[in-house]
Amino acid sequence: MSDAEYVERTFVALKPDAVKRGLVGEITSRFEDAGFKIMGMKMVQATDQLLEQHYAEHVDKPFYDGLAGFMKSGPVVAMVLEGVHAAENLRKIVGDTDASEAHPATIRGRYGHMSMDYADDAGRHYKNLVHASEPGEAEEEIEIWFEESELHEYDHSQDEHAR
């Protein structure tokens, strides 16, 4: 099998809670330490239109307004990462959606400070730091958040060691 069959791009968004807590560098380092190559990265103030595209399957659900309000509450750092089985492997690093269920070595397990149950009982929107594309959804999400001209090709040090 060729590299092209294994190497893929995925989309990641560091949500407003990660930005406000000053975790952008720490989280990005975790991705780079794992060998992912940053193909594009930018800080974005999410708009209604952008969020309606990204969360299209949730727009009519009762929690959507709270989700959209949270995602507009501050800037989002959007990234396109490339690596072997990128979507699947990145989601392992990010951890379970519910921080109380996430392994402590994952991003949500280490930095998450709220359980979904607590957020529901307190009437708060659940904040979980990172959105990471599901396998099979990454290309669509990349197209929503990035123009092709914002993505960059370059040789990664790991590419040189693999030769």
N, C-alpha and C positions, 0 to 999 in steps of 0.2 A: 504494500500500500504506500502511496505517496504522502508527503507532508500535507498536501491539500485536502486529503481525506480526514485528517485529524485536526489540523490547525483551523480555527474559526475565530470570528469576531463576536463579541457580545457587548451588550449595553449595561451600564451601571449608572445609577444616580445617587449621589450622596445628598440625602434629603436635608431640609432646613435645620433639623435638630442636630445633625452631624456638623453642619457648617457653624451653627451658633455655639456649639460646644468646643469648637476648635479642633476637631478630629480629622479634618481633611487630609493633612499630611500623614498622620498616623495610619489612617485607613488606606490611603494611596500607597504608602510604604508596604503594607501587608500584601497588596496586589503585586507590586513590583518584586518583593521578596519571593513570591511564589512563582516568578518567572513570566508574568503577563507583560506584554508590550503595550504601552499606551499609544493608541493610534490617533486619538483625538481627546481633548479635554477642554471644557469651558465652563464658566460660571454663568448661570441663566436665571432670570426671574421668570418663573413659569406663568403663563397666561391661561385664561379660561380655554382658549382654542387649543393650545398645546396639550393641556390636561385632558380635555374631552377626546382628543385623538389617542393619547397614551392610555387612558382608562376607559376607552369606548364601551367595554363590556360591563362597566360599573356605573355608568352615568345615571341610569334610572333606579339604582339601588339606594336604600335609605341612608347609607353611610357616605355616599359620594360627596355631598356638600361639605361635610366635615373633612374628608380627605382632600378635596380641592382647596379648601380654606387653609389647611395645614401646609400643603405643597406651595401655596402662594404666600405663606407667612415669612418667607425669607428666601435668599438665593439657594439654588440647587447647583451642585457641581456634577455636570454630565460628562461621562467618559465612554469611549469605545476602547475596549481591551481586546487583545489578540493572544491566543495561546491554544495549546492542545486541549480539545474538548472544553473550550473556554466557558460556555454557559454552565455546563454541569459542574466543572471544577470550581468556578467562581462562587457558585451557590453554596458549595461545601465550606468555603472560607467565610462567607457571609453568615451562615448559620440559619437555624430555624426561624421562621417569621416571628414566633413568640419568644422573646428574649429569655423568659423563664424556662423555656424548653431547650434553648440553644446550648450546645457544648461550650464550656468556658473558654476554649481555645479559639472559638469563632469570633468574628467582629461583634455580632449581636450578643453573644454570650459574655464577652468581656466588657462591652460598653453599654449594653442595654440596661436600663434601670426601671423598666415598667413591664408588668405582665399584661396580656390582653384582658384577663379577668379584672384586674384592677382598673384599667382604662374604661372597660364597660360599666363596672359598678360605680365609678366616679363620674361617669358621663363625659369622659375625655376622649379625644382622638388618640388612638394608639400610635406611638412614635417608635419606629424601629430602624432609624439611621440610614438604611441603604435599600435601594431597589436594585435587584439583579435580575436580568431577563431569564425567563424560563427557556430551556432548550426549545428551539423552534420558533421563538418569538423575537429573537435578537435583531434579525435583519429589519423587521418592520419597525421596531422601536428605534433602531439607529436612524432609519429614514425620517422618523418623526422629529428627532432631536438634532440631527446633524445634516448639513449639506455635504456633498461629496468632497468639495474643496476644503472642508475643515478636517479631513482625515489625512493622515500622513504615513507614507511608506518609508521605512528606513531599516538598516541592518541593526539588529539587536545583538548584544554581546553573546547571548546564548546561541544565536544563529551561527556566529563565527566558531564557537566551540563545537557545534554539531557537525561541522564539515571535516 
